[in-house]
Amino acid sequence: MNFFKRAWLNVWAKKGRSVLLILVSSAILMFVLAGLLIRSAAVKATETAKTDAGATMTLSANRQAAFKKMQSSSSSSSSTSSRPKLTLTPVKLSDAKSIAKLSNIKSYNVTSSTTANAKSYDTVSTSTGMGGSSSGGPGGMKSTSSSSGDTQIDGVTSTALTTDFTDSQSKITKGRGIKASDKGTSNVVIEKELASQNNLTVGDTMTIKETTGSKSTLKVKVVGIYKASSTSSASAGPMSTDPANTIYASYTLANTIKGSKYAGTADSVTFNVTNPAKASATKKAGNKLISSKYSLSTDDSSYQSIKASMNNVEGFANKIVWLVAIAGTIILALIVILMIRERRFEIGVLLSLGEARWKIVAQFFTEMLMVIVIALAIAGVGGKFVGNQLGSQLVSQSTTTQTTSSSTSGQPGGSGQPGGSGGSGMRGGAGGPGSTTSSAKTKNPDLEIAVSAVDLAELGGFGLAITFLSIMIASGGILRLEPKKVLIS
């Protein structure tokens, strides 16, 4: 009788023991599969985050270089009456286009902001709580100098690329947003409250007045109306104009209002990076294309946050796999050792009949292999459920840890770059009214637990390895047995 047939007869005859082995093996393999599923889901979530979370790179004036130049001018100047001013160099669009040609750049948004005074419309007034308002009627604000302007002009390449619109802080309610095709036109998008107060709609024209130079007037056409975030007014400072007075236009229109010397320039340019994992390498390549007057800053906080969370989940999943595999090997080895002790007489008879020791070991391995095959089927059904439960707990715990870490290590005021990381406009720099940091919108993805053929094949490999190791550990007793002593005892 060959050892395959003996293995089958033994498994069938000892049904109670076989069921026990199947249950133990199923539990071990179920947790191993859960760990494998969580690990693969975490890797997939990290890959997905490269496109979903995204990263940005902002080109703006180098404030540190400008400050050093100002200090140098101040120390070399003998006059105490005139103090040198901090002068920031506008970004040349030719330099921005050179960076845009890099392989990892998906798109870019030019930001050029300025202010203007209302001419044919009334700006929205906001009470400051100190007996006054921050803006007035036609012609500008009453409480501040007309040179500061009562209307904020945010010049962009496209509103769809700005942080306020990508994060749904602002939404187009009528018409359309600013597009790249609006370059060189006087098309604008105004806020809903400003439109309502002045009975303006899509297709109407408005007249604004420049705050510098000849202070000439300029007619603009309304092509869209947007609704600003409900928190915009609350975030505005007491001396700032109401967020409803912010008008979006093409950056070329903003440059026209600022003056002819600003043609072909921008306050900042925000590039959308295709692969956040290569943001540092892209920044290094971009720095080689610009002078020291400019600086490049990257913002991949959303991706890094998700990546850190998923790395924690993946690391814990790996620990589950190996701990369960090691514990399972030890448990099965102990069970097989006890099984061998109970079958000493059977082994002694087989050895006395001339059966090779390796065939006896192979018989035990075949018996366990039959058990493992059934256990694999059970684990394949229950492993997804266990993986979903463990995965949700791990993501929840990792999210809480990341949030706590961000809260304790975060710095107020944003990145400090003009226009913010998303290029939403020059409103006093990042962290100012209307700006939004992408890290605030970070949300860890749900783990998509799915059992694939690859996972089952990997689980089968773990099952075979556990079975082989447990049999090898227990086979030491078989190899030491002497048929004569076994039969006599």
C-alpha positions as CSV (number, residue, x, y, z in Angstrom):
1,M,0.0,0.0,0.0
2,N,1.5,3.3,-1.0
3,F,1.7,6.2,1.4
4,F,-0.8,8.3,-0.5
5,K,-3.5,5.7,0.1
6,R,-2.5,5.3,3.7
7,A,-2.8,9.1,4.2
8,W,-6.3,9.2,2.8
9,L,-7.5,6.2,4.8
10,N,-6.1,7.7,8.0
11,V,-7.6,11.2,7.4
12,W,-11.0,9.6,6.7
13,A,-10.9,7.2,9.6
14,K,-9.9,9.8,12.2
15,K,-12.6,12.3,11.3
16,G,-12.6,14.1,14.7
17,R,-8.8,14.7,14.6
18,S,-9.1,15.8,10.9
19,V,-11.8,18.3,11.7
20,L,-9.8,19.7,14.6
21,L,-6.8,20.1,12.3
22,I,-8.9,21.8,9.6
23,L,-10.3,24.3,12.2
24,V,-6.9,25.1,13.6
25,S,-5.4,25.4,10.1
26,S,-8.3,27.5,8.9
27,A,-7.9,30.0,11.7
28,I,-4.2,30.3,11.1
29,L,-4.6,30.7,7.3
30,M,-7.5,33.1,7.8
31,F,-5.4,35.6,9.7
32,V,-2.5,35.1,7.3
33,L,-4.8,35.9,4.4
34,A,-6.2,38.9,6.3
35,G,-2.7,40.3,6.7
36,L,-1.9,39.7,3.0
37,L,-5.1,41.4,1.9
38,I,-4.5,44.4,4.1
39,R,-0.9,44.7,2.9
40,S,-1.9,44.6,-0.8
41,A,-4.8,47.0,-0.2
42,A,-2.4,49.4,1.6
43,V,0.0,49.3,-1.3
44,K,-2.8,49.9,-3.8
45,A,-4.1,52.8,-1.7
46,T,-0.7,54.4,-1.8
47,E,-0.5,54.0,-5.5
48,T,-3.9,55.5,-5.9
49,A,-2.9,58.4,-3.6
50,K,-0.3,59.4,-6.2
51,T,-3.0,60.6,-8.5
52,D,-5.9,61.4,-6.1
53,A,-3.9,63.3,-3.4
54,G,-1.6,65.1,-5.9
55,A,1.1,67.5,-5.2
56,T,1.9,71.1,-6.2
57,M,5.1,73.1,-6.8
58,T,5.0,76.9,-6.6
59,L,7.4,79.2,-8.3
60,S,7.5,82.7,-6.7
61,A,9.9,85.4,-5.8
62,N,12.7,84.5,-3.4
63,R,11.9,86.5,-0.3
64,Q,15.1,85.5,1.5
65,A,17.3,86.8,-1.4
66,A,15.2,90.0,-1.6
67,F,15.6,90.5,2.1
68,K,19.3,90.0,2.0
69,K,19.5,92.5,-0.8
70,M,17.5,95.0,1.2
71,Q,19.8,94.6,4.2
72,S,22.8,95.1,2.0
73,S,21.4,98.3,0.5
74,S,20.5,99.5,4.0
75,S,24.0,98.9,5.4
76,S,25.7,100.6,2.4
77,S,23.4,103.6,2.3
78,S,24.7,106.6,4.2
79,S,21.4,108.4,4.3
80,T,19.1,107.7,7.3
81,S,16.1,109.5,5.9
82,S,15.3,107.0,3.2
83,R,15.0,103.3,4.2
84,P,15.3,100.7,1.4
85,K,12.1,98.7,0.6
86,L,11.7,95.0,0.2
87,T,11.4,94.5,-3.6
88,L,10.1,91.1,-4.9
89,T,11.0,90.2,-8.5
90,P,7.9,89.2,-10.5
91,V,8.1,85.7,-12.0
92,K,8.9,85.6,-15.7
93,L,6.4,83.4,-17.6
94,S,9.2,82.3,-19.9
95,D,10.9,80.6,-16.8
96,A,7.5,79.1,-15.8
97,K,7.0,77.6,-19.3
98,S,10.5,76.1,-19.1
99,I,9.6,74.3,-15.9
100,A,6.2,73.3,-17.3
101,K,8.1,71.2,-20.0
102,L,9.4,68.9,-17.3
103,S,8.1,65.3,-17.6
104,N,6.4,65.2,-14.2
105,I,4.4,68.4,-14.6
106,K,0.7,67.9,-15.6
107,S,-0.5,71.5,-15.7
108,Y,0.2,74.9,-14.2
109,N,-1.8,77.9,-13.0
110,V,-0.5,81.5,-13.3
111,T,-1.4,83.8,-10.5
112,S,-1.3,87.6,-10.7
113,S,-3.3,89.6,-8.3
114,T,-4.0,93.3,-7.8
115,T,-6.7,95.7,-6.6
116,A,-9.1,98.1,-8.4
117,N,-11.8,100.6,-7.4
118,A,-15.5,100.1,-8.2
119,K,-16.8,102.5,-10.8
120,S,-20.2,101.3,-12.0
121,Y,-21.2,99.1,-9.2
122,D,-21.4,99.0,-5.4
123,T,-19.0,96.8,-3.4
124,V,-20.3,94.6,-0.6
125,S,-19.9,96.3,2.8
126,T,-18.9,94.3,5.8
127,S,-19.5,95.5,9.4
128,T,-16.3,95.5,11.4
129,G,-18.1,95.7,14.7
130,M,-16.4,99.0,15.5
131,G,-19.0,101.4,14.1
132,G,-17.8,101.2,10.5
133,S,-17.6,99.1,7.4
134,S,-14.7,97.8,5.4
135,S,-16.0,98.9,2.0
136,G,-18.3,101.4,0.5
137,G,-20.3,102.3,-2.6
138,P,-19.3,103.3,-6.1
139,G,-15.8,104.7,-6.5
140,G,-14.3,102.7,-3.6
141,M,-14.1,102.4,0.1
142,K,-14.9,105.2,2.3
143,S,-12.8,104.3,5.3
144,T,-9.5,103.6,3.5
145,S,-7.3,105.2,0.9
146,S,-8.5,104.8,-2.6
147,S,-5.0,103.8,-3.6
148,S,-5.6,100.5,-1.8
149,G,-8.6,99.5,-4.0
150,D,-11.9,98.1,-2.8
151,T,-12.1,95.2,-5.3
152,Q,-9.7,92.3,-5.3
153,I,-8.6,91.1,-8.7
154,D,-7.3,87.5,-8.7
155,G,-5.8,86.8,-12.1
156,V,-5.4,83.1,-12.9
157,T,-4.9,80.8,-15.8
158,S,-8.1,78.8,-14.9
159,T,-10.3,78.9,-11.9
160,A,-10.6,75.2,-12.1
161,L,-7.0,74.9,-11.1
162,T,-7.2,77.1,-8.0
163,T,-7.4,75.7,-4.5
164,D,-10.8,77.3,-3.6
165,F,-12.5,75.6,-6.6
166,T,-10.7,72.3,-6.5
167,D,-11.5,71.9,-2.8
168,S,-15.1,73.0,-3.5
169,Q,-14.7,76.0,-1.2
170,S,-16.1,78.1,-4.1
171,K,-18.5,76.9,-6.8
172,I,-19.7,78.3,-10.1
173,T,-23.4,78.9,-9.9
174,K,-24.0,80.6,-13.3
175,G,-22.1,80.8,-16.5
176,R,-18.6,79.4,-16.4
177,G,-15.2,79.9,-14.7
178,I,-12.1,81.5,-16.2
179,K,-10.4,79.3,-18.8
180,A,-7.0,79.4,-20.5
181,S,-8.8,80.7,-23.6
182,D,-9.7,83.9,-21.7
183,K,-6.1,85.0,-22.0
184,G,-6.0,88.6,-23.3
185,T,-9.7,89.2,-22.7
186,S,-11.6,91.3,-20.1
187,N,-13.8,88.4,-19.0
188,V,-14.4,88.1,-15.3
189,V,-16.2,85.9,-12.8
190,I,-17.8,87.7,-9.8
191,E,-19.2,86.5,-6.5
192,K,-22.9,85.8,-6.0
193,E,-23.5,88.5,-3.3
194,L,-21.8,91.2,-5.4
195,A,-23.9,90.2,-8.5
196,S,-27.1,90.2,-6.4
197,Q,-26.4,93.6,-4.8
198,N,-25.9,95.2,-8.3
199,N,-28.4,93.1,-10.3
200,L,-25.6,91.8,-12.4
201,T,-25.9,88.5,-14.4
202,V,-23.9,86.6,-17.0
203,G,-23.3,88.8,-20.1
204,D,-23.4,92.2,-18.2
205,T,-20.5,94.6,-18.2
206,M,-18.8,96.4,-15.2
207,T,-16.5,99.3,-15.0
208,I,-13.5,99.3,-12.7
209,K,-10.9,102.0,-12.1
210,E,-7.2,101.5,-11.8
211,T,-5.6,102.5,-8.4
212,T,-2.2,103.5,-9.8
213,G,-0.8,105.2,-12.9
214,S,-3.3,107.2,-14.9
215,K,-6.1,105.6,-12.9
216,S,-8.0,105.0,-16.1
217,T,-11.2,103.0,-16.2
218,L,-11.7,99.6,-17.8
219,K,-14.8,97.7,-18.8
220,V,-15.0,94.0,-18.0
221,K,-17.6,91.4,-19.0
222,V,-19.2,89.0,-16.6
223,V,-18.9,85.4,-17.9
224,G,-19.7,83.6,-14.7
225,I,-20.9,83.9,-11.1
226,Y,-19.5,81.9,-8.2
227,K,-20.5,81.3,-4.6
228,A,-17.7,81.8,-2.1
229,S,-17.3,79.6,1.0
230,S,-19.5,80.5,4.0
231,T,-16.4,80.7,6.1
232,S,-14.7,83.3,3.8
233,S,-16.2,86.3,5.6
234,A,-15.3,84.9,9.0
235,S,-11.7,84.4,8.0
236,A,-11.3,87.9,6.6
237,G,-9.5,90.4,8.8
238,P,-11.2,93.5,10.2
239,M,-9.4,95.9,7.8
240,S,-9.7,93.7,4.7
241,T,-12.3,94.0,1.9
242,D,-15.2,91.6,2.0
243,P,-14.4,88.3,0.1
244,A,-17.5,88.9,-2.0
245,N,-15.6,91.7,-3.7
246,T,-13.1,89.3,-5.1
247,I,-13.2,89.1,-8.9
248,Y,-11.5,86.3,-10.9
249,A,-10.1,87.1,-14.2
250,S,-7.3,86.0,-16.6
251,Y,-3.8,86.9,-15.3
252,T,-3.3,89.0,-18.3
253,L,-6.1,91.4,-17.2
254,A,-4.6,91.6,-13.7
255,N,-1.2,92.5,-15.3
256,T,-2.9,95.1,-17.5
257,I,-4.4,96.8,-14.4
258,K,-1.0,96.7,-12.6
259,G,0.8,98.3,-15.5
260,S,2.7,97.6,-18.7
261,K,5.9,96.6,-16.9
262,Y,4.1,93.6,-15.5
263,A,3.4,92.1,-18.9
264,G,4.6,88.6,-19.2
265,T,5.0,88.2,-15.4
266,A,3.2,86.7,-12.5
267,D,3.1,86.8,-8.7
268,S,3.5,83.1,-8.6
269,V,3.0,80.0,-10.8
270,T,1.6,76.8,-9.3
271,F,2.5,73.5,-11.1
272,N,0.5,70.3,-10.6
273,V,2.8,67.4,-10.2
274,T,1.8,64.1,-11.9
275,N,3.6,61.8,-9.5
276,P,3.9,63.2,-5.9
277,A,6.6,60.6,-5.1
278,K,8.9,62.4,-7.6
279,A,8.1,65.9,-6.3
280,S,11.6,66.4,-4.8
281,A,13.3,65.3,-8.0
282,T,11.1,67.6,-10.1
283,K,11.9,70.5,-7.7
284,K,15.6,69.8,-8.1
285,A,15.3,69.8,-11.9
286,G,13.2,73.0,-11.8
287,N,15.8,74.8,-9.6
288,K,18.3,74.3,-12.4
289,L,16.1,76.3,-14.8
290,I,15.6,79.5,-12.6
291,S,17.8,82.1,-11.1
292,S,18.4,82.8,-7.4
293,K,15.7,85.6,-7.6
294,Y,13.1,82.9,-7.6
295,S,12.3,80.0,-5.3
296,L,10.4,76.7,-5.8
297,S,8.4,75.3,-2.9
298,T,6.6,71.9,-3.0
299,D,3.4,70.9,-1.2
300,D,2.8,67.2,-1.2
301,S,1.5,67.1,2.4
302,S,-1.7,65.2,1.4
303,Y,0.2,62.5,-0.3
304,Q,2.8,62.2,2.4
305,S,0.1,62.0,5.1
306,I,-1.7,59.2,3.2
307,K,1.6,57.4,2.4
308,A,2.6,57.5,6.1
309,S,-0.8,56.1,7.2
310,M,-0.7,53.4,4.6
311,N,2.9,52.5,5.5
312,N,1.8,52.1,9.1
313,V,-1.0,49.8,8.0
314,E,1.2,47.9,5.6
315,G,3.9,47.4,8.4
316,F,1.3,46.2,10.8
317,A,-0.1,43.8,8.2
318,N,3.3,42.4,7.6
319,K,3.7,41.8,11.4
320,I,0.3,40.0,11.4
321,V,1.4,37.7,8.5
322,W,4.8,36.7,10.1
323,L,3.5,36.5,13.7
324,V,0.6,34.3,12.7
325,A,2.8,32.2,10.4
326,I,5.4,31.6,13.1
327,A,2.8,30.9,15.7
328,G,0.9,28.7,13.3
329,T,4.0,26.7,12.5
330,I,4.6,26.1,16.2
331,I,1.0,25.2,16.9
332,L,0.8,22.7,14.0
333,A,4.2,21.3,14.9
334,L,3.0,20.6,18.5
335,I,-0.2,19.0,17.2
336,V,1.8,16.8,14.7
337,I,4.2,15.8,17.5
338,L,1.3,14.7,19.7
339,M,-0.2,12.9,16.7
340,I,3.1,11.0,16.1
341,R,3.3,10.0,19.8
342,E,-0.1,8.5,19.5
343,R,0.9,6.6,16.4
344,R,4.2,5.2,17.6
345,F,3.0,1.6,17.2
346,E,1.8,2.2,13.6
347,I,5.1,3.8,12.8
348,G,7.0,0.8,14.4
349,V,5.0,-1.7,12.3
350,L,5.7,0.2,9.1
351,L,9.4,0.5,9.9
352,S,9.6,-3.3,10.7
353,L,8.0,-4.1,7.4
354,G,10.8,-2.2,5.7
355,E,9.0,1.1,4.9
356,A,11.4,3.9,4.2
357,R,11.5,6.6,6.9
358,W,11.1,9.3,4.3
359,K,7.8,7.7,3.0
360,I,6.4,7.8,6.6
361,V,7.3,11.5,6.8
362,A,5.7,11.9,3.3
363,Q,2.6,10.2,4.6
364,F,2.2,12.7,7.4
365,F,2.9,15.6,5.0
366,T,0.2,14.3,2.6
367,E,-2.3,14.0,5.5
368,M,-1.6,17.6,6.5
369,L,-1.7,18.7,2.8
370,M,-5.3,17.3,2.5
371,V,-6.2,19.3,5.6
372,I,-4.5,22.5,4.3
373,V,-6.4,22.3,1.0
374,I,-9.8,22.3,2.8
375,A,-8.5,25.0,5.2
376,L,-7.5,27.2,2.2
377,A,-11.0,27.1,0.9
378,I,-12.5,28.1,4.3
379,A,-9.8,30.8,4.8
380,G,-10.6,32.2,1.3
381,V,-14.2,32.8,2.3
382,G,-13.6,34.1,5.8
383,G,-10.3,36.0,5.2
384,K,-12.0,38.9,3.4
385,F,-14.4,39.5,6.4
386,V,-11.5,39.4,8.9
387,G,-9.4,41.7,6.6
388,N,-12.2,44.2,6.3
389,Q,-12.7,44.4,10.1
390,L,-8.9,44.6,10.8
391,G,-8.3,47.1,8.0
392,S,-11.0,49.5,9.1
393,Q,-9.6,49.5,12.6
394,L,-6.1,50.0,11.4
395,V,-7.0,52.9,9.1
396,S,-9.1,54.6,11.9
397,Q,-6.2,54.3,14.4
398,S,-3.6,55.5,11.8
399,T,-5.8,58.4,10.8
400,T,-6.1,59.5,14.5
401,T,-2.4,59.2,15.0
402,Q,-1.7,61.3,11.8
403,T,-4.2,64.0,12.8
404,T,-2.7,64.3,16.3
405,S,0.8,64.5,14.8
406,S,-0.3,67.2,12.3
407,S,-2.1,69.2,15.0
408,T,1.0,69.3,17.3
409,S,3.6,69.9,14.6
410,G,1.7,72.2,12.2
411,Q,2.7,75.8,11.9
412,P,0.1,78.6,11.5
413,G,0.1,80.8,8.5
414,G,0.5,78.2,5.8
415,S,3.5,77.9,3.5
416,G,4.4,81.5,3.4
417,Q,4.5,81.6,-0.4
418,P,2.7,84.1,-2.4
419,G,-0.7,82.9,-3.5
420,G,-0.7,79.9,-1.3
421,S,0.0,76.3,-2.5
422,G,-2.9,76.1,-4.7
423,G,-2.6,79.4,-6.5
424,S,-5.9,80.8,-5.2
425,G,-4.8,84.4,-5.3
426,M,-2.6,86.9,-3.6
427,R,-4.6,87.6,-0.5
428,G,-1.8,88.3,1.9
429,G,0.0,85.1,1.2
430,A,-0.8,81.5,2.2
431,G,-3.0,81.3,5.2
432,G,-4.7,84.6,4.3
433,P,-8.4,85.0,3.7
434,G,-9.7,82.6,1.1
435,S,-6.6,80.5,0.9
436,T,-6.8,76.8,1.7
437,T,-4.0,74.4,2.5
438,S,-4.3,71.0,0.8
439,S,-3.3,69.2,4.0
440,A,-6.5,70.3,5.7
441,K,-8.5,68.3,3.1
442,T,-6.4,65.1,3.6
443,K,-8.5,62.0,4.0
444,N,-7.2,58.5,4.1
445,P,-8.7,56.2,1.5
446,D,-10.8,53.2,2.5
447,L,-8.9,50.0,2.0
448,E,-10.4,48.0,-0.9
449,I,-10.2,44.4,0.5
450,A,-10.6,41.9,-2.4
451,V,-9.4,38.3,-2.7
452,S,-7.5,37.7,-5.9
453,A,-5.9,34.6,-7.4
454,V,-2.5,36.0,-6.5
455,D,-3.5,36.4,-2.9
456,L,-4.8,32.8,-2.8
457,A,-1.6,31.5,-4.4
458,E,0.5,33.4,-1.9
459,L,-1.7,32.0,0.9
460,G,-1.2,28.5,-0.5
461,G,2.6,29.1,-0.4
462,F,2.4,30.1,3.2
463,G,0.2,27.1,4.0
464,L,2.7,24.7,2.4
465,A,5.6,26.4,4.1
466,I,3.9,26.1,7.5
467,T,2.9,22.5,6.9
468,F,6.4,21.6,5.7
469,L,8.1,23.2,8.7
470,S,5.8,21.7,11.2
471,I,6.3,18.2,9.7
472,M,10.1,18.7,9.6
473,I,10.1,19.8,13.3
474,A,8.0,16.8,14.3
475,S,9.8,14.3,12.0
476,G,12.8,14.2,14.3
477,G,11.0,11.8,16.6
478,I,10.2,9.5,13.6
479,L,13.8,9.3,12.5
480,R,15.0,8.4,16.0
481,L,12.4,5.5,16.4
482,E,13.8,2.0,16.5
483,P,11.2,-0.6,15.3
484,K,12.3,-3.3,17.8
485,K,12.0,-1.0,20.8
486,V,8.7,0.3,19.7
487,L,7.1,-3.1,19.2
488,I,8.5,-4.5,22.5
489,S,7.2,-1.5,24.4
